[in-house]
Amino acid sequence: MKSSSSSSFKSLDRRRFLCGAGWALALPLFESFPVFTAKASTGSENRKRLGCFYFPDGVPMPLPEDPAYQDWAWFPHGNAKDFKFTKCFEPLEPLRNDMTVLSGLSHSAGRTVHGHNNADQFLTGAATGSGDTDYQNSISLDQEFARHVGNQTRYSSLVMSTDGGTGTVRGTHTVSFNPHGRPIPAENRPKRIFDMLFVKSSADAARRLALNQSALDDLLTDTRRLRKRLSAHDQQSLDEYLQSVREAEFRVQKAKQWVNTPLPSVNGDHLNLEITPEEPRAYLQTMFELIYLAFKTDVTRVATYQIGRENGVGISDHLSRAIGFPAAHQLSHETKTPGGWKNFATYCRFLHEEYGRFVMRLKETPEPAGEGSLLDNTLLLFGSASSAFHLSRNYPLILAGGKNMGFQHGQFLDFAGVNAYRGGWAPGDPEPWTKKATQEDLPLSNLFVAMLQRLGVETDSFSDSNGRLDGV
């Protein structure tokens, strides 16, 4: 009987789910699977948006006695409103009053995790375990917000990365995780993103949606019959499988509600949609522009973009070619060599240039359905889960936008303390991640609670939070 059940399950998997529902699974490219009820914005209040951006490899953190400290350290010098940017931050100077730099925050469950393995915790704060078999994640910040606003737009969220897909356990290519802690595949092809957001689907989309609904119905009928023949352990496996089916059902239902709604009209003539990371600067500009267009046209109010994967793996490691270096991760290893801090900071400066270009676009665009600019109604988090060379503490973070939500900017919030060890290192020192922490960071999830509350989500906790971060 056990063998027969196993055979039936495998047959069902291929015959019904992959063939029958596969198109439905691919249709809404960026979904977080809430229960969908399509409704348009009433315009009675400003739309609230969230964008989260992740970069790998940490940041340059020379010690104060190092000659490079003054010009090429990532964190500003000073505190509160009285601070000075280094050369690394100069491209963001025009946005000084629209952003806050934060120091001294991290996720408690990630502080002992090597910096090669921590990107998947950045927006979740989850204790993901120590190996591959016990890996477990939780919902990410963006998807928590998407659960509350995703039913108001065509796409619940837009999930992007330079490398695309999901990557591997502890080598993620996405920073977005659904309510069950499963990675949401990220898209990295600009043309595919543009087409899904703005190009009309085929005329028979409604017919195909109906066929996929029928296939899902047949699948559920088959599994109910199959369940009676399974052991308790196999029933648990089947339940996990059926969760994927329910998620597919949610996506089909939402797609049906939007299939006859006209797509927004945008002019994409200025975009090279065939661009690849082989042209790094233009590629980043295109990816940021797609998020800008998505926010401006209100096809989604939630977006994530993982600029690069950790551990120097993947095509994203070659973005540094934009400034004449072969590999970005290598720069973080070469800070002991002459000019190493400057080289690493120059790469971070390049990221700031392109990110700043995107933020400025939002600032210069009036809010289409409310007051202020797009930036005033969009909250942006830019950062990494490493600071100095694989150290999963004192995350480098920039919070921008959201002035209409009550955020106060133009400050450097240094929760690490002026005299605290920040994780810098010098030639001959042990790697910072091997050193025992002399003080505990504040939970980054406290900031997430503050962000969610200002975004309109009624919550007092997220992940490992123990309160709400004040001062932002």
N, C-alpha and C positions, 0 to 999 in steps of 0.2 A: 504493500500500500504506500509506504513512504517513497519508494522509487517512482511509483505511478504519479503521486502528487507532485514530486519534484519535476517530473517530465512535463506534466500539464502546466505547471507554473512557468517553466521556461518557454513552452509553446505559446502560452498566453502573452507572455512578455513581448515576444517578437511579433506575433501575428496581430495583436490588437493595439498594443500601446505604441510601439515604435512606428508601425506602418499607419495605423489609424489616426493616432493623435499627434504624430510628429509635426505635421504642418501647424497645428494649433499651438504647439509648444514654441514654435519659432516665430509665430506671427507678431505678438507684442514683444519686441526685442528686449525691453528693459522693464521688468515687472517685479513688484515686491509682494504680490499675491494678497492684497486686502480683499474684503468682501466688497464688491464693486457696486456703486450706485452712481451713475454718471450724472453730474450736475454742473452747470456753468457757474462761474463766479458771479455773485450778485453785484459786485462793484461797490458795495456799501462800505467796504474797508479795504485797505491796501492788501494786496496779495503778499504772502510771506513765502520766501524761498530759502533753500539751503543748498550750498555747494561745499563739498569737502575734497581736498586735494592732498595727495600724499607724494612725498619724494623720498627716495632711499638714501642709505649710506651715511646718515647723520650730517654734521656740519663742522666747519673748522673751529676748533677751540684751543688755540695756543694758550699757554699759561701766561699770567700777567708779566712775568719777567722776560718773556720771549719778545724780540723786536717786532714780530708780526702781530702781536696782540692788539696794538692800537688801531691798525688799519684793517686787519683781515680776520679778526674774530667775528663769529656770526652774531652773537648777542650784542645789543647796544651797550654803550657805556653810560652809567647813570641809573636813574630809577624814576618811577612815576612820570610826571610831566617833564622832569629835568633829565633828559637823556640825549645822547648823541649817536647817530648811526655811524657804523664803520663804512668803508668803501664797498663792502659786500652788500650793503643795504641802500646804497645811493640811488639805484633805479626806483626805489619805493618812496623816496623823499617827498615827491609831489602828493603822495597819499598819506602822509604822516598823520593828519588829523582824521583819517578815515579808518585807522587800524590801531590795534593794540598788539604789542609783542609780549609773550608770556614766557616765564622761566620758572622752573621748580615744580612742574606738573608731570605726572606719569601714571600709568596703570599699575596698581599694586601687584597684580598677578604676572606682570611682564617684566618686573625689574631685574629678575635673575635670568631672563631669557636672552640668549645671544642675539646681537643685532641683525644677524642674517635671517632670523626666524620670527620676527615680531610684527611684520606689517599687517598680518591678519588680525592682530589685536587692537590696532590703532583706533578703530571706530567702535569696537565691541567691549574692550576691557576684560574679555573672558579669560579664565584660567584654562588654557587649551591643552594642558597636560605636558608630559615630558617626552612622549614618544609618538609614533604614528598610530598605534593601535588604540590608544586612549584619547586621541584627539577629539575635542569637543569645543565648538564655538557657540556664540549666541548672536542675537540680532544686533546689527550695527546702527549707529546713530542716525544715519540717513534713512534707513528703512523704518526705524521707529517713527520718524517724522512722516515718512511716506504713508504709513498706516493711517495717519490722520488727515492728510490732504490729497493722497493719491487718487481718491475717487472723484476729484474735481477736475482732473486733466486727462488728456488722452493717454499719457504714459505716467504711471505712478512714479517712476524714477528713471533717470538716465545713468547707466553704469558704463564707464569707459576706462580704458587703460592703454598704455603704449604697447604692451605685449599681448593683450587680448586673452579671452578665455578665463579660466579660473586658476591656472597654474597648478601647484601641488600643495600638499599639506606642509605648512611652514615655508612655502615658497610661492605665496599667493600672487596672482596677477589681478586680483580684484580686492577692494577694501569693503565691498558691500556684502552683507550676509543676511539671509532672510530670517523670519521669526524662529525657524528651527535651527539656526546656526549654519545653514548650508551656503556655500559661496554662490553668488549670483554672477554668471559669466559676464565679462566686460567686453565691449566692442572696441576695436582699434582701427577699423577701416572707415575713414571719413565719408566715402561715398555711400557705404551701407548705412551709416548713421543718418546722413542727410536724406537719403531716399526713404528710410523708415519714418523720419519725422515730417518730411515735407512733400514727398512725391506720392501722388494718388496710387492706391493699390489697384490691382486688376479688377475688371468689372464683375467678375464672378466671385469676389471675396465673400459675399454673403452666402452664396451657395456652398462654398468650401467650409465656411464656419458651421453651417448646418450639418454638413457631412461629418465634421469633426465632433460636433455635439453628439451625433448619432453613434459615432465610434466610441466615445467615452461612455455613453449609456450602455452600449453592448458590453464594454469592458467591465463595468460595475456589475452587470447582471451575471457575467461569467465568474467573476471573483466571488460573488455571494455563494454560488453553487460550489465553487472550489473550496471555500473556507470550511465547509462541513467535513471535508476529507483530510484536513490538515491537523498536525499535532499542535500543541499549544505554542511551541517554539516557532513552528512554521507560520502560525497565525500572526505572531508578532512581526515576523519578516514581511508577511503580506500587508499588515497594517502600515508599516513604514513605506511600502511600495505604493499603497493606496493614497498616502498623503501627497505623493507626487501627482497622482491622478486628480485629486481635489484641487491642487494648485493649477493644474491645466484647465480644469473646469472654470475656475475663477477667471483665468485669462481669456477663455473663450467667451464667457459671458460679458466681460468688459469690452472685448473687441466687437461683439455684436451691437453693443450700445453705441459705439462710436463709428461703426462702419459707414453710416450714411451722413456723418458730420463732415463737412468740407474741411480739408486740411488748410492750415494757414499758408498764405502766399508770401514767399520770401524770395529775394533776389540773391541767388548764389553765384552770380557771375564772377564775383571777386574771389571765389574759393577754387583752389585746385583740389578737387575731391579725389584725385588719384595720387595725391602726395603720400609718401611713406617716411618712416623715420630715417631713411637714408639722406633726407634733407631735413635735419633736426629742427632748425629754427622755424622754418615754414610749416613743418608738421605740427609743432606745438601751437603755433598761431592758429592753425586750422582747427585743431581740437578745441582750443579755448573759444574760438569763434562759434563753433557749433553749440557749445553750452550757452553762450551769449544769445544766439538766435532762439534756442529752445526756451530760455527764460523770457525773452522779449515777446515771443508769440504765445506764451503760456501753454505750450504742449506738455510741459512738465514743470514742477516747482522744486524738484529734488535732483541733484546731480552729484556724481563722484567721478574723480579722475585720478587714477594711480599713475603718476608720471613715470615711475620706474619700479622695477622689481629689485628686491634685496639680493645680496650675494653676487653681484656682477654677472647675473645670468640673464639672457634674453636680449632682444633687440634694443631695449631701452637703455642698456649700458653704453650704447654708442651715441647717445644724444650729445655727449661732450664733444663730438666731432665739430659741432657748431662753433666751438671756440678753439679748435685745433688740437684737442687731446683725444687719443684713441678710445679710452674707456673711462667712464665716470667713477666706477668703484675703485679703480686703480689709484685715482687721485687721493682717495681717503687713506690709502696705504702708504702713500709716498710723502706724507707730511713731514717725515724726518729728513728728507733730502733738501738740499738748498732750494729755496723758492717753493717748497711744497705747500706751505700754508696758503701762499698767494694763489697758487694754481687751483687748489681746492676751492678757495673762496671765489675765484673767478668763475668757476662752474656754478656755484650757488648764486652768484650775481647774475649769470645768464638766466637761470630759472626765475629770479626775481624780475628781470627785465620782461620776460614773456608773461609771467603771472601779473605783473603790474600793468601791462598793456591791456589785459583782459579786465582787470578791476577798473581801470580808467574808462574803458568802454561802458561798463555798467554805470559809472558815475556820471558820464556825459549824456546818458540816455534818459529822458524823462520817463517816469513811471506811466505806462500806457493806461492804467485803470485806477489811478489814485494820485497821491501827492508825493512830491520829491522825485528822486531818481530811482532807477532800477537798483542801484547799490544801496540806497536808503532802506529798501524793502527786501534786500537779499543778504543773508548772513553767510559769510565765507570763512572756512577753516582751512588753513594751509600749514602743513607740518610733516614731521617724521616721528617715528617711534624710536629713533636713536639720536643721541646727541654726539658725543665724542667717540668715534671709532668703536662701533659695536656696543656702545653703552646704552642700555634700555632704561635710562633715567634722564630726568631733566629735559623732556622733549622740547625741541625748538618749534615754537608755535606762533602763528600770526592769525589773529581774529580780525576780520574786516567787515565793513558794511553794517546794515541793520540799525541805522540811527533812528528810523521810525519805530523800531521795537524797543527803544530806550537804551541802546548800547552807547557808552561813552568811550571815545577813542583819543588818540594823540598821547598814548602813554606806554610805558614799559613796566609791566607788573612783574616784579622780581620776587617771586615767592621763595626762591632758593636762598635769598639773603645775600647781602653785599659781600660778606666774608666766607660764604659757603664754597665748598669744593664743587666746581661745576662740571668736572669730568675732563678738563684739559690734560694734556700730557706733553712730555718733552722727550727728545731722543734718549734712548736708554731706559725710559720708564716702562714698567709693565703696562699692558694694554688696560685702559680704564675699566673695561667691563670685568676685569679680574679683581678689582679692588672692592673691599667691603664698604658699603655706604656709611657715611658718618652721620647722616640725617635722612629722614624720610621725606620724600616728595609729597605734595598734596595730591589727592586722587584727581586725575584728569576728568573722571566722570562727574566730579562736582561742577566743572565747567559745562559738561554736556547737559546736566540738569538745568543750569541757568539758561543755556541755549534753547533747550526744548520749551521751557516755560515762556521765554520771550517769543518763541515761535507759535505760541498758542496751545501747547500741549499741557494738559493738566497732569503733572507728575511731580513727585518729590524725590524720585530716585531713578538711577540708571546704573546698571552693572554694579561696580564696587563703590559707588558714591557713598559718602557719609554726611552729605549736606549739599549746599549750593554755594558755588564760588561767588564771592562778593567782589565788587570793584570794577566789573566789566560793564 
